[in-house]
């Protein structure tokens, strides 16, 4: 096993050997299907050109511009578009977004089925829950060949607000929310003392920390970033306007 800065990835908790074998088999099948689709020359993502990180980022920014202006095209959302992808996927970008119901990346960036590999978790956390997020992104880069990873925060993030409140009050949140708050503490600390709105600052700091970690994440993402095959960026989605501001 490759060394990692995430101890949680050194084991696969709560899975029996049989269940882990089943999941591993499903993952291999997905890889084979994706590679077969690429070998056939199938590219279900005509909106996003090629595998160039800068072009991919421009395409997402342009899509967000269409969304903001009310001119979203809503591509590839018909039943036949799903059927054409049944044999494999070939996304060119991955997005780590918040689980918030108001921030669906496919709509925000005006993309369709098969365009984006999306990982959503409260607070768009990268450092936690550990291998579940980072492993998904490593899969997207190593096996699906995505050229771009976007860490996407949003204004008014409830997870950030809750973390700040519990930290300020010094109380213990119920259940697993306690771990969520603990994982967001570094972002709150990083934002402390910055001019401007404290919540907005913590949201931005959380995105920055996620981008920093992914750019340095060995053994898959960091070498791809250094070779310029992969770009990792961060943005904040503004709920009132719908616009994504790239900040990292």
Biotite code that builds the C-alpha atoms (Angstrom):
import biotite.structure as struc

atoms = struc.array([
    struc.Atom([0.000, 0.000, 0.000], chain_id="A", res_id=1, res_name="UNK", atom_name="CA", element="C"),
    struc.Atom([1.249, 3.456, -0.872], chain_id="A", res_id=2, res_name="UNK", atom_name="CA", element="C"),
    struc.Atom([2.039, 5.740, 2.086], chain_id="A", res_id=3, res_name="UNK", atom_name="CA", element="C"),
    struc.Atom([-0.572, 8.422, 2.718], chain_id="A", res_id=4, res_name="UNK", atom_name="CA", element="C"),
    struc.Atom([-1.087, 11.464, 4.876], chain_id="A", res_id=5, res_name="UNK", atom_name="CA", element="C"),
    struc.Atom([-4.596, 10.208, 5.659], chain_id="A", res_id=6, res_name="UNK", atom_name="CA", element="C"),
    struc.Atom([-4.432, 7.358, 8.217], chain_id="A", res_id=7, res_name="UNK", atom_name="CA", element="C"),
    struc.Atom([-8.082, 6.503, 7.612], chain_id="A", res_id=8, res_name="UNK", atom_name="CA", element="C"),
    struc.Atom([-7.153, 5.252, 4.164], chain_id="A", res_id=9, res_name="UNK", atom_name="CA", element="C"),
    struc.Atom([-4.896, 2.522, 5.526], chain_id="A", res_id=10, res_name="UNK", atom_name="CA", element="C"),
    struc.Atom([-7.934, 0.367, 6.279], chain_id="A", res_id=11, res_name="UNK", atom_name="CA", element="C"),
    struc.Atom([-11.456, -0.156, 4.992], chain_id="A", res_id=12, res_name="UNK", atom_name="CA", element="C"),
    struc.Atom([-13.660, 0.135, 8.075], chain_id="A", res_id=13, res_name="UNK", atom_name="CA", element="C"),
    struc.Atom([-17.123, -1.422, 8.492], chain_id="A", res_id=14, res_name="UNK", atom_name="CA", element="C"),
    struc.Atom([-16.844, -3.631, 5.426], chain_id="A", res_id=15, res_name="UNK", atom_name="CA", element="C"),
    struc.Atom([-16.699, -7.399, 5.524], chain_id="A", res_id=16, res_name="UNK", atom_name="CA", element="C"),
    struc.Atom([-14.194, -9.048, 3.217], chain_id="A", res_id=17, res_name="UNK", atom_name="CA", element="C"),
    struc.Atom([-17.014, -10.294, 1.026], chain_id="A", res_id=18, res_name="UNK", atom_name="CA", element="C"),
    struc.Atom([-18.642, -6.871, 0.703], chain_id="A", res_id=19, res_name="UNK", atom_name="CA", element="C"),
    struc.Atom([-15.287, -5.242, -0.010], chain_id="A", res_id=20, res_name="UNK", atom_name="CA", element="C"),
    struc.Atom([-14.635, -7.808, -2.757], chain_id="A", res_id=21, res_name="UNK", atom_name="CA", element="C"),
    struc.Atom([-18.019, -7.024, -4.317], chain_id="A", res_id=22, res_name="UNK", atom_name="CA", element="C"),
    struc.Atom([-17.354, -3.283, -4.249], chain_id="A", res_id=23, res_name="UNK", atom_name="CA", element="C"),
    struc.Atom([-13.883, -3.761, -5.695], chain_id="A", res_id=24, res_name="UNK", atom_name="CA", element="C"),
    struc.Atom([-15.336, -5.859, -8.504], chain_id="A", res_id=25, res_name="UNK", atom_name="CA", element="C"),
    struc.Atom([-17.888, -3.152, -9.289], chain_id="A", res_id=26, res_name="UNK", atom_name="CA", element="C"),
    struc.Atom([-15.126, -0.540, -9.440], chain_id="A", res_id=27, res_name="UNK", atom_name="CA", element="C"),
    struc.Atom([-13.056, -2.678, -11.822], chain_id="A", res_id=28, res_name="UNK", atom_name="CA", element="C"),
    struc.Atom([-16.093, -3.202, -14.036], chain_id="A", res_id=29, res_name="UNK", atom_name="CA", element="C"),
    struc.Atom([-16.648, 0.542, -14.164], chain_id="A", res_id=30, res_name="UNK", atom_name="CA", element="C"),
    struc.Atom([-13.027, 1.146, -15.158], chain_id="A", res_id=31, res_name="UNK", atom_name="CA", element="C"),
    struc.Atom([-13.218, -1.472, -17.916], chain_id="A", res_id=32, res_name="UNK", atom_name="CA", element="C"),
    struc.Atom([-16.425, 0.051, -19.272], chain_id="A", res_id=33, res_name="UNK", atom_name="CA", element="C"),
    struc.Atom([-14.992, 3.568, -19.230], chain_id="A", res_id=34, res_name="UNK", atom_name="CA", element="C"),
    struc.Atom([-11.816, 2.470, -20.989], chain_id="A", res_id=35, res_name="UNK", atom_name="CA", element="C"),
    struc.Atom([-13.856, 0.566, -23.582], chain_id="A", res_id=36, res_name="UNK", atom_name="CA", element="C"),
    struc.Atom([-15.936, 3.662, -24.280], chain_id="A", res_id=37, res_name="UNK", atom_name="CA", element="C"),
    struc.Atom([-12.788, 5.748, -24.785], chain_id="A", res_id=38, res_name="UNK", atom_name="CA", element="C"),
    struc.Atom([-11.298, 3.057, -27.024], chain_id="A", res_id=39, res_name="UNK", atom_name="CA", element="C"),
    struc.Atom([-14.392, 3.220, -29.229], chain_id="A", res_id=40, res_name="UNK", atom_name="CA", element="C"),
    struc.Atom([-13.826, 6.947, -29.531], chain_id="A", res_id=41, res_name="UNK", atom_name="CA", element="C"),
    struc.Atom([-16.976, 7.690, -27.570], chain_id="A", res_id=42, res_name="UNK", atom_name="CA", element="C"),
    struc.Atom([-16.947, 11.180, -26.093], chain_id="A", res_id=43, res_name="UNK", atom_name="CA", element="C"),
    struc.Atom([-20.294, 11.982, -24.466], chain_id="A", res_id=44, res_name="UNK", atom_name="CA", element="C"),
    struc.Atom([-19.094, 15.459, -23.441], chain_id="A", res_id=45, res_name="UNK", atom_name="CA", element="C"),
    struc.Atom([-19.211, 17.712, -26.520], chain_id="A", res_id=46, res_name="UNK", atom_name="CA", element="C"),
    struc.Atom([-19.735, 20.810, -24.355], chain_id="A", res_id=47, res_name="UNK", atom_name="CA", element="C"),
    struc.Atom([-16.343, 20.416, -22.652], chain_id="A", res_id=48, res_name="UNK", atom_name="CA", element="C"),
    struc.Atom([-13.527, 20.232, -25.208], chain_id="A", res_id=49, res_name="UNK", atom_name="CA", element="C"),
    struc.Atom([-10.767, 17.634, -24.936], chain_id="A", res_id=50, res_name="UNK", atom_name="CA", element="C"),
    struc.Atom([-8.780, 16.899, -21.809], chain_id="A", res_id=51, res_name="UNK", atom_name="CA", element="C"),
    struc.Atom([-6.975, 20.204, -21.390], chain_id="A", res_id=52, res_name="UNK", atom_name="CA", element="C"),
    struc.Atom([-7.345, 21.547, -17.826], chain_id="A", res_id=53, res_name="UNK", atom_name="CA", element="C"),
    struc.Atom([-7.494, 25.216, -18.859], chain_id="A", res_id=54, res_name="UNK", atom_name="CA", element="C"),
    struc.Atom([-10.038, 24.603, -21.606], chain_id="A", res_id=55, res_name="UNK", atom_name="CA", element="C"),
    struc.Atom([-12.134, 22.528, -19.230], chain_id="A", res_id=56, res_name="UNK", atom_name="CA", element="C"),
    struc.Atom([-12.100, 25.291, -16.630], chain_id="A", res_id=57, res_name="UNK", atom_name="CA", element="C"),
    struc.Atom([-13.084, 27.872, -19.257], chain_id="A", res_id=58, res_name="UNK", atom_name="CA", element="C"),
    struc.Atom([-15.967, 25.655, -20.337], chain_id="A", res_id=59, res_name="UNK", atom_name="CA", element="C"),
    struc.Atom([-17.262, 25.435, -16.764], chain_id="A", res_id=60, res_name="UNK", atom_name="CA", element="C"),
    struc.Atom([-16.906, 29.185, -16.251], chain_id="A", res_id=61, res_name="UNK", atom_name="CA", element="C"),
    struc.Atom([-18.770, 29.788, -19.531], chain_id="A", res_id=62, res_name="UNK", atom_name="CA", element="C"),
    struc.Atom([-21.488, 27.360, -18.431], chain_id="A", res_id=63, res_name="UNK", atom_name="CA", element="C"),
    struc.Atom([-21.887, 29.210, -15.153], chain_id="A", res_id=64, res_name="UNK", atom_name="CA", element="C"),
    struc.Atom([-22.182, 32.434, -17.119], chain_id="A", res_id=65, res_name="UNK", atom_name="CA", element="C"),
    struc.Atom([-25.081, 30.941, -19.097], chain_id="A", res_id=66, res_name="UNK", atom_name="CA", element="C"),
    struc.Atom([-26.704, 29.798, -15.854], chain_id="A", res_id=67, res_name="UNK", atom_name="CA", element="C"),
    struc.Atom([-26.389, 33.250, -14.266], chain_id="A", res_id=68, res_name="UNK", atom_name="CA", element="C"),
    struc.Atom([-27.769, 35.041, -17.337], chain_id="A", res_id=69, res_name="UNK", atom_name="CA", element="C"),
    struc.Atom([-30.785, 32.750, -17.586], chain_id="A", res_id=70, res_name="UNK", atom_name="CA", element="C"),
    struc.Atom([-29.548, 31.296, -20.888], chain_id="A", res_id=71, res_name="UNK", atom_name="CA", element="C"),
    struc.Atom([-28.628, 27.820, -19.650], chain_id="A", res_id=72, res_name="UNK", atom_name="CA", element="C"),
    struc.Atom([-28.702, 25.215, -22.392], chain_id="A", res_id=73, res_name="UNK", atom_name="CA", element="C"),
    struc.Atom([-29.357, 22.249, -20.109], chain_id="A", res_id=74, res_name="UNK", atom_name="CA", element="C"),
    struc.Atom([-27.485, 19.801, -22.374], chain_id="A", res_id=75, res_name="UNK", atom_name="CA", element="C"),
    struc.Atom([-27.814, 16.002, -22.398], chain_id="A", res_id=76, res_name="UNK", atom_name="CA", element="C"),
    struc.Atom([-30.737, 15.491, -20.065], chain_id="A", res_id=77, res_name="UNK", atom_name="CA", element="C"),
    struc.Atom([-32.986, 13.346, -22.260], chain_id="A", res_id=78, res_name="UNK", atom_name="CA", element="C"),
    struc.Atom([-33.525, 9.592, -21.700], chain_id="A", res_id=79, res_name="UNK", atom_name="CA", element="C"),
    struc.Atom([-31.448, 8.766, -24.791], chain_id="A", res_id=80, res_name="UNK", atom_name="CA", element="C"),
    struc.Atom([-28.495, 10.646, -23.303], chain_id="A", res_id=81, res_name="UNK", atom_name="CA", element="C"),
    struc.Atom([-28.537, 8.313, -20.309], chain_id="A", res_id=82, res_name="UNK", atom_name="CA", element="C"),
    struc.Atom([-28.828, 5.247, -22.529], chain_id="A", res_id=83, res_name="UNK", atom_name="CA", element="C"),
    struc.Atom([-25.794, 6.258, -24.565], chain_id="A", res_id=84, res_name="UNK", atom_name="CA", element="C"),
    struc.Atom([-23.692, 6.252, -21.380], chain_id="A", res_id=85, res_name="UNK", atom_name="CA", element="C"),
    struc.Atom([-24.852, 2.881, -20.070], chain_id="A", res_id=86, res_name="UNK", atom_name="CA", element="C"),
    struc.Atom([-21.618, 1.236, -21.209], chain_id="A", res_id=87, res_name="UNK", atom_name="CA", element="C"),
    struc.Atom([-19.239, 3.631, -19.444], chain_id="A", res_id=88, res_name="UNK", atom_name="CA", element="C"),
    struc.Atom([-18.509, 7.178, -18.405], chain_id="A", res_id=89, res_name="UNK", atom_name="CA", element="C"),
    struc.Atom([-15.886, 9.642, -19.520], chain_id="A", res_id=90, res_name="UNK", atom_name="CA", element="C"),
    struc.Atom([-16.184, 12.829, -17.431], chain_id="A", res_id=91, res_name="UNK", atom_name="CA", element="C"),
    struc.Atom([-13.527, 15.492, -17.847], chain_id="A", res_id=92, res_name="UNK", atom_name="CA", element="C"),
    struc.Atom([-13.988, 17.327, -14.533], chain_id="A", res_id=93, res_name="UNK", atom_name="CA", element="C"),
    struc.Atom([-14.599, 16.367, -10.921], chain_id="A", res_id=94, res_name="UNK", atom_name="CA", element="C"),
    struc.Atom([-16.347, 18.606, -8.397], chain_id="A", res_id=95, res_name="UNK", atom_name="CA", element="C"),
    struc.Atom([-16.194, 18.395, -4.607], chain_id="A", res_id=96, res_name="UNK", atom_name="CA", element="C"),
    struc.Atom([-19.342, 20.219, -3.586], chain_id="A", res_id=97, res_name="UNK", atom_name="CA", element="C"),
    struc.Atom([-21.454, 20.752, -0.510], chain_id="A", res_id=98, res_name="UNK", atom_name="CA", element="C"),
    struc.Atom([-24.428, 18.463, 0.068], chain_id="A", res_id=99, res_name="UNK", atom_name="CA", element="C"),
    struc.Atom([-26.605, 21.601, 0.265], chain_id="A", res_id=100, res_name="UNK", atom_name="CA", element="C"),
    struc.Atom([-29.714, 21.122, -1.890], chain_id="A", res_id=101, res_name="UNK", atom_name="CA", element="C"),
    struc.Atom([-29.249, 24.541, -3.501], chain_id="A", res_id=102, res_name="UNK", atom_name="CA", element="C"),
    struc.Atom([-25.870, 23.854, -5.100], chain_id="A", res_id=103, res_name="UNK", atom_name="CA", element="C"),
    struc.Atom([-26.164, 21.114, -7.776], chain_id="A", res_id=104, res_name="UNK", atom_name="CA", element="C"),
    struc.Atom([-22.936, 21.347, -9.821], chain_id="A", res_id=105, res_name="UNK", atom_name="CA", element="C"),
    struc.Atom([-24.478, 20.130, -13.088], chain_id="A", res_id=106, res_name="UNK", atom_name="CA", element="C"),
    struc.Atom([-26.979, 23.008, -13.000], chain_id="A", res_id=107, res_name="UNK", atom_name="CA", element="C"),
    struc.Atom([-24.541, 25.593, -11.644], chain_id="A", res_id=108, res_name="UNK", atom_name="CA", element="C"),
    struc.Atom([-22.098, 24.912, -14.509], chain_id="A", res_id=109, res_name="UNK", atom_name="CA", element="C"),
    struc.Atom([-24.797, 24.117, -17.112], chain_id="A", res_id=110, res_name="UNK", atom_name="CA", element="C"),
    struc.Atom([-23.496, 20.633, -17.851], chain_id="A", res_id=111, res_name="UNK", atom_name="CA", element="C"),
    struc.Atom([-25.252, 17.381, -18.629], chain_id="A", res_id=112, res_name="UNK", atom_name="CA", element="C"),
    struc.Atom([-25.131, 13.718, -17.768], chain_id="A", res_id=113, res_name="UNK", atom_name="CA", element="C"),
    struc.Atom([-21.631, 12.302, -18.085], chain_id="A", res_id=114, res_name="UNK", atom_name="CA", element="C"),
    struc.Atom([-19.815, 15.637, -17.895], chain_id="A", res_id=115, res_name="UNK", atom_name="CA", element="C"),
    struc.Atom([-18.992, 15.887, -14.193], chain_id="A", res_id=116, res_name="UNK", atom_name="CA", element="C"),
    struc.Atom([-17.819, 13.389, -11.590], chain_id="A", res_id=117, res_name="UNK", atom_name="CA", element="C"),
    struc.Atom([-19.405, 14.822, -8.445], chain_id="A", res_id=118, res_name="UNK", atom_name="CA", element="C"),
    struc.Atom([-18.578, 14.184, -4.787], chain_id="A", res_id=119, res_name="UNK", atom_name="CA", element="C"),
    struc.Atom([-20.905, 15.958, -2.365], chain_id="A", res_id=120, res_name="UNK", atom_name="CA", element="C"),
    struc.Atom([-20.500, 16.165, 1.391], chain_id="A", res_id=121, res_name="UNK", atom_name="CA", element="C"),
    struc.Atom([-21.618, 18.722, 3.985], chain_id="A", res_id=122, res_name="UNK", atom_name="CA", element="C"),
    struc.Atom([-19.156, 21.599, 4.047], chain_id="A", res_id=123, res_name="UNK", atom_name="CA", element="C"),
    struc.Atom([-17.449, 20.350, 0.837], chain_id="A", res_id=124, res_name="UNK", atom_name="CA", element="C"),
    struc.Atom([-14.847, 18.764, 3.110], chain_id="A", res_id=125, res_name="UNK", atom_name="CA", element="C"),
    struc.Atom([-11.700, 17.307, 1.618], chain_id="A", res_id=126, res_name="UNK", atom_name="CA", element="C"),
    struc.Atom([-9.723, 16.489, 4.775], chain_id="A", res_id=127, res_name="UNK", atom_name="CA", element="C"),
    struc.Atom([-12.659, 14.527, 6.211], chain_id="A", res_id=128, res_name="UNK", atom_name="CA", element="C"),
    struc.Atom([-14.289, 12.017, 5.782], chain_id="A", res_id=129, res_name="UNK", atom_name="CA", element="C"),
    struc.Atom([-10.903, 10.967, 4.501], chain_id="A", res_id=130, res_name="UNK", atom_name="CA", element="C"),
    struc.Atom([-10.532, 8.188, 1.986], chain_id="A", res_id=131, res_name="UNK", atom_name="CA", element="C"),
    struc.Atom([-14.182, 8.385, 0.916], chain_id="A", res_id=132, res_name="UNK", atom_name="CA", element="C"),
    struc.Atom([-13.602, 11.788, -0.671], chain_id="A", res_id=133, res_name="UNK", atom_name="CA", element="C"),
    struc.Atom([-9.927, 11.638, -1.592], chain_id="A", res_id=134, res_name="UNK", atom_name="CA", element="C"),
    struc.Atom([-10.254, 8.083, -2.880], chain_id="A", res_id=135, res_name="UNK", atom_name="CA", element="C"),
    struc.Atom([-13.162, 9.086, -5.107], chain_id="A", res_id=136, res_name="UNK", atom_name="CA", element="C"),
    struc.Atom([-11.113, 11.923, -6.573], chain_id="A", res_id=137, res_name="UNK", atom_name="CA", element="C"),
    struc.Atom([-8.080, 9.699, -7.085], chain_id="A", res_id=138, res_name="UNK", atom_name="CA", element="C"),
    struc.Atom([-10.343, 7.280, -8.956], chain_id="A", res_id=139, res_name="UNK", atom_name="CA", element="C"),
    struc.Atom([-11.630, 10.127, -11.140], chain_id="A", res_id=140, res_name="UNK", atom_name="CA", element="C"),
    struc.Atom([-8.089, 11.203, -12.033], chain_id="A", res_id=141, res_name="UNK", atom_name="CA", element="C"),
    struc.Atom([-6.337, 7.832, -12.319], chain_id="A", res_id=142, res_name="UNK", atom_name="CA", element="C"),
    struc.Atom([-9.074, 5.775, -13.955], chain_id="A", res_id=143, res_name="UNK", atom_name="CA", element="C"),
    struc.Atom([-11.428, 8.249, -15.622], chain_id="A", res_id=144, res_name="UNK", atom_name="CA", element="C"),
    struc.Atom([-8.758, 10.727, -16.687], chain_id="A", res_id=145, res_name="UNK", atom_name="CA", element="C"),
    struc.Atom([-10.405, 13.934, -15.501], chain_id="A", res_id=146, res_name="UNK", atom_name="CA", element="C"),
    struc.Atom([-8.391, 17.056, -16.258], chain_id="A", res_id=147, res_name="UNK", atom_name="CA", element="C"),
    struc.Atom([-9.871, 19.351, -13.623], chain_id="A", res_id=148, res_name="UNK", atom_name="CA", element="C"),
    struc.Atom([-10.905, 19.127, -9.969], chain_id="A", res_id=149, res_name="UNK", atom_name="CA", element="C"),
    struc.Atom([-13.028, 21.925, -8.508], chain_id="A", res_id=150, res_name="UNK", atom_name="CA", element="C"),
    struc.Atom([-13.532, 22.396, -4.770], chain_id="A", res_id=151, res_name="UNK", atom_name="CA", element="C"),
    struc.Atom([-16.825, 24.279, -4.664], chain_id="A", res_id=152, res_name="UNK", atom_name="CA", element="C"),
    struc.Atom([-17.998, 26.097, -1.555], chain_id="A", res_id=153, res_name="UNK", atom_name="CA", element="C"),
    struc.Atom([-21.021, 28.373, -1.333], chain_id="A", res_id=154, res_name="UNK", atom_name="CA", element="C"),
    struc.Atom([-22.208, 31.445, 0.520], chain_id="A", res_id=155, res_name="UNK", atom_name="CA", element="C"),
    struc.Atom([-24.316, 30.951, 3.621], chain_id="A", res_id=156, res_name="UNK", atom_name="CA", element="C"),
    struc.Atom([-22.930, 27.445, 4.175], chain_id="A", res_id=157, res_name="UNK", atom_name="CA", element="C"),
    struc.Atom([-24.842, 25.899, 7.073], chain_id="A", res_id=158, res_name="UNK", atom_name="CA", element="C"),
    struc.Atom([-22.004, 23.537, 7.974], chain_id="A", res_id=159, res_name="UNK", atom_name="CA", element="C"),
    struc.Atom([-19.566, 26.436, 8.346], chain_id="A", res_id=160, res_name="UNK", atom_name="CA", element="C"),
    struc.Atom([-22.088, 28.464, 10.350], chain_id="A", res_id=161, res_name="UNK", atom_name="CA", element="C"),
    struc.Atom([-22.764, 25.533, 12.667], chain_id="A", res_id=162, res_name="UNK", atom_name="CA", element="C"),
    struc.Atom([-19.051, 24.897, 13.156], chain_id="A", res_id=163, res_name="UNK", atom_name="CA", element="C"),
    struc.Atom([-18.405, 28.535, 14.018], chain_id="A", res_id=164, res_name="UNK", atom_name="CA", element="C"),
    struc.Atom([-21.293, 28.609, 16.488], chain_id="A", res_id=165, res_name="UNK", atom_name="CA", element="C"),
    struc.Atom([-20.317, 25.417, 18.294], chain_id="A", res_id=166, res_name="UNK", atom_name="CA", element="C"),
    struc.Atom([-16.678, 26.488, 18.437], chain_id="A", res_id=167, res_name="UNK", atom_name="CA", element="C"),
    struc.Atom([-17.655, 29.884, 19.857], chain_id="A", res_id=168, res_name="UNK", atom_name="CA", element="C"),
    struc.Atom([-20.068, 28.350, 22.389], chain_id="A", res_id=169, res_name="UNK", atom_name="CA", element="C"),
    struc.Atom([-17.624, 25.618, 23.372], chain_id="A", res_id=170, res_name="UNK", atom_name="CA", element="C"),
    struc.Atom([-20.356, 22.986, 23.387], chain_id="A", res_id=171, res_name="UNK", atom_name="CA", element="C"),
    struc.Atom([-20.466, 19.488, 21.920], chain_id="A", res_id=172, res_name="UNK", atom_name="CA", element="C"),
    struc.Atom([-22.742, 19.001, 18.909], chain_id="A", res_id=173, res_name="UNK", atom_name="CA", element="C"),
    struc.Atom([-24.825, 15.811, 18.830], chain_id="A", res_id=174, res_name="UNK", atom_name="CA", element="C"),
    struc.Atom([-23.895, 12.664, 16.955], chain_id="A", res_id=175, res_name="UNK", atom_name="CA", element="C"),
    struc.Atom([-21.427, 12.731, 14.086], chain_id="A", res_id=176, res_name="UNK", atom_name="CA", element="C"),
    struc.Atom([-21.911, 16.491, 13.734], chain_id="A", res_id=177, res_name="UNK", atom_name="CA", element="C"),
    struc.Atom([-19.168, 16.699, 16.360], chain_id="A", res_id=178, res_name="UNK", atom_name="CA", element="C"),
    struc.Atom([-16.675, 15.194, 13.885], chain_id="A", res_id=179, res_name="UNK", atom_name="CA", element="C"),
    struc.Atom([-17.914, 17.526, 11.154], chain_id="A", res_id=180, res_name="UNK", atom_name="CA", element="C"),
    struc.Atom([-17.303, 20.568, 13.359], chain_id="A", res_id=181, res_name="UNK", atom_name="CA", element="C"),
    struc.Atom([-13.855, 19.268, 14.305], chain_id="A", res_id=182, res_name="UNK", atom_name="CA", element="C"),
    struc.Atom([-12.963, 18.855, 10.630], chain_id="A", res_id=183, res_name="UNK", atom_name="CA", element="C"),
    struc.Atom([-13.968, 22.451, 9.898], chain_id="A", res_id=184, res_name="UNK", atom_name="CA", element="C"),
    struc.Atom([-12.000, 23.957, 12.802], chain_id="A", res_id=185, res_name="UNK", atom_name="CA", element="C"),
    struc.Atom([-8.829, 24.516, 10.712], chain_id="A", res_id=186, res_name="UNK", atom_name="CA", element="C"),
    struc.Atom([-10.806, 26.623, 8.220], chain_id="A", res_id=187, res_name="UNK", atom_name="CA", element="C"),
    struc.Atom([-12.345, 28.716, 10.985], chain_id="A", res_id=188, res_name="UNK", atom_name="CA", element="C"),
    struc.Atom([-8.899, 29.212, 12.526], chain_id="A", res_id=189, res_name="UNK", atom_name="CA", element="C"),
    struc.Atom([-7.328, 30.120, 9.175], chain_id="A", res_id=190, res_name="UNK", atom_name="CA", element="C"),
    struc.Atom([-9.967, 32.772, 8.540], chain_id="A", res_id=191, res_name="UNK", atom_name="CA", element="C"),
    struc.Atom([-9.658, 34.390, 11.960], chain_id="A", res_id=192, res_name="UNK", atom_name="CA", element="C"),
    struc.Atom([-8.541, 38.002, 11.763], chain_id="A", res_id=193, res_name="UNK", atom_name="CA", element="C"),
    struc.Atom([-9.260, 38.453, 8.054], chain_id="A", res_id=194, res_name="UNK", atom_name="CA", element="C"),
    struc.Atom([-11.104, 41.648, 7.164], chain_id="A", res_id=195, res_name="UNK", atom_name="CA", element="C"),
    struc.Atom([-14.713, 41.256, 6.086], chain_id="A", res_id=196, res_name="UNK", atom_name="CA", element="C"),
    struc.Atom([-17.548, 38.898, 7.009], chain_id="A", res_id=197, res_name="UNK", atom_name="CA", element="C"),
    struc.Atom([-16.348, 36.063, 9.296], chain_id="A", res_id=198, res_name="UNK", atom_name="CA", element="C"),
    struc.Atom([-18.632, 33.441, 7.719], chain_id="A", res_id=199, res_name="UNK", atom_name="CA", element="C"),
    struc.Atom([-17.604, 34.358, 4.168], chain_id="A", res_id=200, res_name="UNK", atom_name="CA", element="C"),
    struc.Atom([-13.967, 34.277, 5.244], chain_id="A", res_id=201, res_name="UNK", atom_name="CA", element="C"),
    struc.Atom([-14.305, 30.813, 6.797], chain_id="A", res_id=202, res_name="UNK", atom_name="CA", element="C"),
    struc.Atom([-16.078, 29.511, 3.673], chain_id="A", res_id=203, res_name="UNK", atom_name="CA", element="C"),
    struc.Atom([-13.228, 30.789, 1.505], chain_id="A", res_id=204, res_name="UNK", atom_name="CA", element="C"),
    struc.Atom([-10.593, 29.393, 3.884], chain_id="A", res_id=205, res_name="UNK", atom_name="CA", element="C"),
    struc.Atom([-12.267, 25.977, 3.790], chain_id="A", res_id=206, res_name="UNK", atom_name="CA", element="C"),
    struc.Atom([-12.078, 25.962, -0.019], chain_id="A", res_id=207, res_name="UNK", atom_name="CA", element="C"),
    struc.Atom([-8.438, 27.054, 0.081], chain_id="A", res_id=208, res_name="UNK", atom_name="CA", element="C"),
    struc.Atom([-7.512, 24.266, 2.493], chain_id="A", res_id=209, res_name="UNK", atom_name="CA", element="C"),
    struc.Atom([-9.242, 21.707, 0.291], chain_id="A", res_id=210, res_name="UNK", atom_name="CA", element="C"),
    struc.Atom([-7.402, 22.902, -2.807], chain_id="A", res_id=211, res_name="UNK", atom_name="CA", element="C"),
    struc.Atom([-4.057, 22.925, -0.974], chain_id="A", res_id=212, res_name="UNK", atom_name="CA", element="C"),
    struc.Atom([-4.520, 19.364, 0.223], chain_id="A", res_id=213, res_name="UNK", atom_name="CA", element="C"),
    struc.Atom([-5.552, 17.987, -3.162], chain_id="A", res_id=214, res_name="UNK", atom_name="CA", element="C"),
    struc.Atom([-2.676, 19.674, -4.992], chain_id="A", res_id=215, res_name="UNK", atom_name="CA", element="C"),
    struc.Atom([-0.251, 17.932, -2.628], chain_id="A", res_id=216, res_name="UNK", atom_name="CA", element="C"),
    struc.Atom([-2.060, 14.602, -2.393], chain_id="A", res_id=217, res_name="UNK", atom_name="CA", element="C"),
    struc.Atom([0.224, 11.688, -3.281], chain_id="A", res_id=218, res_name="UNK", atom_name="CA", element="C"),
    struc.Atom([0.584, 9.365, -5.057], chain_id="A", res_id=219, res_name="UNK", atom_name="CA", element="C"),
    struc.Atom([-1.922, 10.315, -7.788], chain_id="A", res_id=220, res_name="UNK", atom_name="CA", element="C"),
    struc.Atom([-3.052, 13.951, -7.804], chain_id="A", res_id=221, res_name="UNK", atom_name="CA", element="C"),
    struc.Atom([0.212, 15.722, -6.931], chain_id="A", res_id=222, res_name="UNK", atom_name="CA", element="C"),
    struc.Atom([2.242, 14.194, -9.810], chain_id="A", res_id=223, res_name="UNK", atom_name="CA", element="C"),
    struc.Atom([-0.576, 14.968, -12.271], chain_id="A", res_id=224, res_name="UNK", atom_name="CA", element="C"),
    struc.Atom([-0.641, 18.586, -11.093], chain_id="A", res_id=225, res_name="UNK", atom_name="CA", element="C"),
    struc.Atom([3.133, 18.888, -11.470], chain_id="A", res_id=226, res_name="UNK", atom_name="CA", element="C"),
    struc.Atom([2.938, 17.423, -14.982], chain_id="A", res_id=227, res_name="UNK", atom_name="CA", element="C"),
    struc.Atom([0.168, 19.940, -15.825], chain_id="A", res_id=228, res_name="UNK", atom_name="CA", element="C"),
    struc.Atom([-2.207, 17.129, -16.761], chain_id="A", res_id=229, res_name="UNK", atom_name="CA", element="C"),
    struc.Atom([-4.466, 18.173, -13.912], chain_id="A", res_id=230, res_name="UNK", atom_name="CA", element="C"),
    struc.Atom([-5.582, 21.479, -12.470], chain_id="A", res_id=231, res_name="UNK", atom_name="CA", element="C"),
    struc.Atom([-7.098, 21.786, -8.989], chain_id="A", res_id=232, res_name="UNK", atom_name="CA", element="C"),
    struc.Atom([-9.008, 24.997, -8.352], chain_id="A", res_id=233, res_name="UNK", atom_name="CA", element="C"),
    struc.Atom([-11.466, 26.381, -5.817], chain_id="A", res_id=234, res_name="UNK", atom_name="CA", element="C"),
    struc.Atom([-14.556, 28.480, -6.160], chain_id="A", res_id=235, res_name="UNK", atom_name="CA", element="C"),
    struc.Atom([-17.416, 29.877, -4.104], chain_id="A", res_id=236, res_name="UNK", atom_name="CA", element="C"),
    struc.Atom([-20.971, 29.807, -5.424], chain_id="A", res_id=237, res_name="UNK", atom_name="CA", element="C"),
    struc.Atom([-23.036, 32.870, -4.530], chain_id="A", res_id=238, res_name="UNK", atom_name="CA", element="C"),
    struc.Atom([-26.553, 31.735, -3.648], chain_id="A", res_id=239, res_name="UNK", atom_name="CA", element="C"),
    struc.Atom([-28.394, 34.973, -4.522], chain_id="A", res_id=240, res_name="UNK", atom_name="CA", element="C"),
    struc.Atom([-26.773, 35.521, -7.927], chain_id="A", res_id=241, res_name="UNK", atom_name="CA", element="C"),
    struc.Atom([-25.782, 31.998, -8.953], chain_id="A", res_id=242, res_name="UNK", atom_name="CA", element="C"),
    struc.Atom([-22.295, 33.137, -9.909], chain_id="A", res_id=243, res_name="UNK", atom_name="CA", element="C"),
    struc.Atom([-19.185, 31.112, -9.077], chain_id="A", res_id=244, res_name="UNK", atom_name="CA", element="C"),
    struc.Atom([-16.141, 33.187, -8.115], chain_id="A", res_id=245, res_name="UNK", atom_name="CA", element="C"),
    struc.Atom([-12.867, 31.328, -8.553], chain_id="A", res_id=246, res_name="UNK", atom_name="CA", element="C"),
    struc.Atom([-10.720, 32.057, -5.501], chain_id="A", res_id=247, res_name="UNK", atom_name="CA", element="C"),
    struc.Atom([-7.944, 29.450, -5.530], chain_id="A", res_id=248, res_name="UNK", atom_name="CA", element="C"),
])
